[in-house]
């Protein structure tokens, strides 16, 4: 068994727990999907920071330019950055996937106040930690983003790549497919921006990036047993934070349902 297979075997229980998470069965109506999006948007945003950290490590973003060791991995990272930062939306406009998600939230009637306040604070120079603390977010959402930036601040590319590869990229299609299945086609197709975002993410992230993402891990860990152990630990921790994020969303939905029952 090679190192990649070993990691995949050891994270399989966490991945299965994500795929079967109770949050999907809680997404019963449009109000539930709104609550989901209001928290998940922070994961959509912080994904870009993981990606940008990898771009800084695996491509040249400084002057004078210097060639990197593996142009294929550099191409992979740059291709994802291109797609994530400047894709084309459903009406042919250039938009980042984060902005497409915000547009879909607006179309759905989801509350963008938290994420807008967060971005506004970052623009004025507030640290990520302080910007998060200014918001009345569930602890699970805050800790999810804090974990990402703890990894980024450590500047260990193999750890960042592990969270990106095993905790993020290849889970996104599974996650959105589950939302589509649970929320019902009629509800989703009534919202073209959300429908386009889901379909675009599944198309872009589905099978194309997996093999190169694994190659990136192999390049960064090489023959270093310690790096492989650290990559596995980060993969498991990233998945645990994703599960915790979903727990927090599911609890929000249950709380809303309880309040609704009280008022009737």
ABEGO torsion letter per residue (X at the ends): XBAAAAAAAAAAAAAAAAAABAAAAABABAAAAAAAAAAAAAAAAAAAAAAAAAAAAABBABOBBBBBABAAAAAAAAAAAAAAABBBBAAGBBBBAAAAAAAAAAAAGBBAAAAAAAAAAAAAGBBAAAAAAABBBBAAAAAAAAAAAAAAAAGBAAAAAAAAAAABAAAAAAAAAAAAAAAEAAAAAABAAAAAAAAAAAAAABAAAAAAAAAAAAAAAEABAAAAAAAAAAAAAAAAAAAAAAAAAAAAAAAAAAAAAAAX
